[in-house]
Amino acid sequence: MTLTGGTAGDVPVDIPRVPAQEAAERELSKPMYHENDPNLLQRGLDRFWDWVGRLFDSASGVTPGGVVGVVAIVVVVLAVIGALWWRLGTPRRSPAATGGGDSLFDDGPRTAAEHRAAATRHAAAGQWNQAVQERMRAIVRSLEERALLDPRPGRTADEAAAEAGRSLPAHADGLRSAARAFDDVTYGGRTADEPAYRRVEQLDTAVERTRPSLEPAAFATAFTEAPR
């Protein structure tokens, strides 16, 4: 390879082919030549859409109606998925993903007072999701401590609310709402705010002060089964 300078007095310079190629590669590898190159994500997306295009091309050759038939099939599949999503709602995390299923308590046993203290700390830090969770746990643990609920591992917030609502009918709606708020922030991907936490906090205080009422059915059962 021969390079000639820019002036008449310059002497041609002979550079062997391999070193010249290496020098060119080093020059072209400088960042200034790659400022407008697509990034890794863009390259990945380009390859993905190329793959989708090839897939549609292949499918159109064996599907009745060609491309129109493929599009019709895709539309039907999406419609079925949408109908299932609407019918079943947002899927919740599986037990493997949550580490404890939908269980209300995901750690070791703690007292209602300890859960309330944790809720207060989270609320002071503006961590409303955690505050709602801990306050709901405090409600259920308090009911267990008062023997209004039997301690049962794996109980969900909805189950606890339904069971507690039978002995505390005045707070049945509030317990269901609190359980729904717990599920929303724990499994539904939603974010709580201060008013949501204050509602659960007020429910905790009200439930703590309420005396249970015995259900008529439970009373009748206890009466009929009492020894004579």
Order of alpha helices (4+ residues) and beta strands (2+ residues): beta-beta-alpha-alpha-alpha-alpha-alpha-alpha-alpha-alpha-alpha-alpha
